[in-house]
Amino acid sequence: MEAIEATDVRLQIETTRKTIEQLLNDRIRKVSVTMYNGSQITFRIFKSSNGNLCYFANRSRKWGNPLPLDQIVAIKPIKSIKSPEQKWRDGWKKVIARLNKSGLWEDLIPDIQLALSMGYDKLNQAYQDYWEADAKGRLDIFQTKYPELVKINDEGKPYVNTSIIWSYHCMPKVKKMRFTKSGRYRDSNRNDEILKTIQEKMDAKEKYRTWGRSSYDVSFEYNPEANRAWYSEQFKGCGNGHYYLALDSTHALFAEDD
């Protein structure tokens, strides 16, 4: 009997683990959990750098604890009541707010504002039309349906402003810059020190570069003359990785993979 019960517990733990991993894959971060004692608890879930399933401590976005998988009997996702359009709009407004405060990448703000003025549905339809249209007839379609996305080049010829379509039709991916491994107190302090130094260099309008190593080889560069900054996460020992535009001294906007 004890062996059967132990097997049941292991199966329950594995089922719970798979459920939580699927929720994380579906970008669900908040769940309602029923415990063995019948209590209901709300958890903000995440996966740690070493692969453990965890929940954030109260009012924290940095620290958490391993989920008590052996005590959980049921999980229910808590879904946002915001529509995809509202999430998209709120996300890009937050990007604009960070850019306005930092003063970086001033030329991006009009493009984001244009995307917002078009709206989520129209911009996504433009994205779809761009890829479905024949290359020869694409410009005619955009001049008719999306004239705000048509620009004139130096030779006086019209063309489709693809940067608006490609960059802003989806949710912005913004993350906090990390130059050290996560999970350890001293590493977190070191990361905070680096971010503080970046802010000091920006305040002084002083050119600055720095490096670090988390789960990637990380680099940051600030150019005060161009009023721009970049952040990258490259696979260790490799020139390829993920590339971002730094929005301020702490957060960066995903730009492309290489």
C-alpha positions in Angstrom: 0.0 0.0 0.0 2.8 2.5 0.9 4.6 1.7 -2.4 1.3 2.4 -4.3 0.8 5.7 -2.5 4.4 6.7 -3.1 3.9 6.0 -6.8 0.7 8.1 -6.8 2.6 11.0 -5.2 5.3 10.9 -7.8 2.8 10.8 -10.6 0.9 13.8 -9.1 4.2 15.8 -8.8 5.1 15.0 -12.4 1.6 16.0 -13.6 1.8 19.2 -11.7 5.3 19.9 -13.1 4.1 19.4 -16.7 1.1 21.6 -16.1 3.1 24.5 -14.8 5.7 24.2 -17.5 2.9 24.3 -20.1 1.4 27.4 -18.4 4.8 29.1 -18.6 5.2 28.2 -22.2 1.7 29.8 -22.8 3.1 33.0 -21.1 0.8 32.6 -18.1 2.5 33.8 -15.0 -0.2 34.0 -12.4 -2.1 30.9 -11.1 -4.5 29.9 -8.4 -3.4 26.7 -6.6 -5.3 24.3 -4.4 -3.2 22.7 -1.7 -3.6 19.3 -0.1 -5.0 21.0 3.0 -7.7 22.6 0.9 -6.3 26.1 1.0 -6.3 28.4 -2.1 -3.1 30.3 -2.9 -2.2 32.7 -5.7 1.3 32.2 -7.1 3.3 34.2 -9.6 5.2 31.4 -11.2 8.6 31.4 -13.0 11.4 29.1 -13.9 14.8 29.8 -12.3 18.1 30.0 -14.2 18.9 26.4 -13.1 15.5 25.1 -14.3 13.6 24.9 -11.0 9.9 25.8 -10.9 9.4 28.7 -8.5 7.1 31.4 -7.3 7.9 35.0 -6.6 7.9 36.2 -3.0 5.3 38.8 -2.1 5.9 42.2 -3.8 9.1 40.9 -5.3 10.2 40.6 -9.0 13.6 39.2 -8.1 13.3 36.7 -5.3 11.3 33.6 -5.0 11.1 30.1 -3.6 10.7 26.6 -5.2 7.1 25.6 -5.7 5.9 22.9 -3.3 5.0 20.5 -6.0 4.2 17.7 -3.6 1.6 19.8 -1.9 -0.3 21.0 -5.0 -3.4 19.1 -6.1 -4.9 21.5 -8.6 -3.8 24.5 -10.7 -6.0 27.1 -12.4 -4.5 29.8 -14.6 -5.4 33.4 -13.8 -5.7 35.1 -17.2 -5.5 38.8 -17.8 -8.8 40.5 -18.6 -6.9 42.8 -21.0 -7.4 42.2 -24.7 -4.4 41.5 -27.0 -4.8 45.0 -28.4 -4.8 46.6 -24.9 -1.7 44.6 -23.9 0.0 45.7 -27.1 -1.0 49.4 -26.7 0.1 49.4 -23.0 3.4 47.7 -23.8 4.4 50.3 -26.4 3.3 53.2 -24.3 5.6 51.9 -21.6 8.4 51.8 -24.1 7.7 55.5 -25.1 7.6 56.5 -21.4 11.1 55.0 -20.8 12.5 56.6 -24.0 11.0 60.0 -23.0 12.6 59.8 -19.6 16.0 58.6 -20.8 16.2 60.6 -24.0 17.6 57.6 -25.9 16.5 56.7 -29.4 14.4 59.8 -30.0 13.8 58.8 -33.6 11.9 55.7 -32.6 9.1 57.6 -30.7 7.4 59.0 -33.9 7.4 55.5 -35.4 5.8 54.0 -32.3 3.2 56.7 -32.1 2.4 56.1 -35.8 1.9 52.4 -35.0 -0.4 53.2 -32.1 -2.4 55.7 -34.2 -3.0 52.9 -36.8 -4.1 50.5 -34.1 -3.4 46.8 -33.4 -5.8 45.3 -35.9 -4.9 47.5 -38.8 -1.2 47.2 -38.3 -1.4 43.4 -38.1 -3.6 43.3 -41.3 -0.9 45.4 -43.0 1.7 42.9 -41.9 -0.3 40.1 -43.3 -1.0 42.0 -46.5 2.7 42.7 -47.0 3.7 39.1 -47.0 0.6 37.9 -49.0 0.8 40.5 -51.7 2.7 40.0 -55.0 5.9 42.1 -54.8 4.9 44.1 -58.0 1.5 45.0 -56.6 2.5 45.5 -53.0 3.1 49.3 -53.3 -0.3 49.9 -54.9 -2.0 48.0 -52.1 -0.3 50.0 -49.4 -0.9 53.4 -51.2 -4.6 52.5 -51.2 -5.1 50.9 -47.8 -2.2 52.1 -45.7 -0.9 55.5 -47.1 0.6 56.3 -43.7 3.1 53.5 -44.3 4.3 54.8 -47.6 7.3 57.1 -47.7 9.3 58.8 -50.4 13.0 58.1 -50.9 15.8 60.5 -51.9 15.0 59.8 -55.6 11.4 60.9 -55.2 10.1 57.3 -55.4 7.5 55.9 -53.0 8.2 52.8 -50.9 6.7 50.8 -48.1 8.0 51.7 -44.6 8.6 48.1 -43.6 10.3 49.1 -40.3 7.0 50.1 -38.9 5.3 46.9 -39.9 8.0 44.5 -38.8 9.0 46.2 -35.6 5.7 47.3 -34.1 2.9 44.9 -35.2 3.6 42.6 -32.1 4.0 43.1 -28.4 7.3 44.7 -27.4 9.8 42.3 -25.6 11.3 44.3 -22.8 13.7 42.9 -20.2 15.9 44.1 -17.4 19.5 44.0 -18.4 21.5 41.4 -16.5 25.3 41.2 -16.4 25.6 38.5 -13.7 24.0 35.1 -12.9 20.6 35.3 -11.2 19.7 33.7 -7.9 22.6 34.7 -5.7 22.6 37.7 -3.4 26.1 38.9 -4.3 25.5 38.6 -8.0 22.3 40.6 -7.7 24.1 43.3 -5.8 26.9 43.3 -8.5 24.3 43.6 -11.2 22.7 46.6 -9.4 26.1 48.2 -9.2 26.6 47.9 -12.9 23.2 49.4 -13.7 24.0 52.3 -11.3 27.2 52.9 -13.1 25.4 52.9 -16.5 23.0 55.6 -15.1 25.9 57.7 -13.9 27.6 57.5 -17.3 24.4 58.5 -19.0 23.8 61.4 -16.6 27.4 62.6 -17.4 26.9 62.0 -21.2 30.1 59.9 -21.1 30.8 57.2 -23.6 30.7 53.8 -21.9 31.1 50.1 -22.6 30.8 47.2 -20.2 30.7 43.4 -20.2 29.4 40.6 -18.0 28.4 36.9 -18.0 25.1 35.5 -17.0 23.8 32.5 -18.9 25.2 34.5 -21.9 28.2 36.6 -22.7 26.6 40.1 -22.1 27.7 43.5 -23.4 26.4 47.1 -23.2 27.5 50.2 -25.1 26.4 53.8 -24.7 27.1 56.5 -27.3 26.2 60.0 -26.0 26.9 61.7 -29.4 24.3 59.5 -31.1 22.2 59.4 -27.9 21.8 55.6 -28.3 22.6 52.5 -26.3 22.8 48.8 -27.1 22.6 45.6 -25.1 23.4 42.1 -26.3 23.3 38.5 -25.0 25.5 36.2 -27.1 25.8 32.5 -26.6 29.0 31.8 -24.7 32.0 31.5 -26.9 29.9 32.4 -30.0 29.3 35.6 -31.9 25.5 34.9 -32.3 22.8 35.7 -29.9 20.0 38.2 -29.0 20.3 41.9 -29.6 18.5 44.8 -27.9 18.1 48.5 -27.9 18.7 49.9 -24.4 15.7 52.0 -23.4 17.4 53.4 -20.3 19.9 52.4 -17.7 18.0 49.3 -16.7 15.8 47.9 -19.4 16.2 47.0 -23.1 13.9 46.3 -26.1 14.5 43.2 -28.2 15.5 44.0 -31.7 16.7 40.8 -33.4 18.3 37.4 -33.2 21.5 36.7 -35.1 
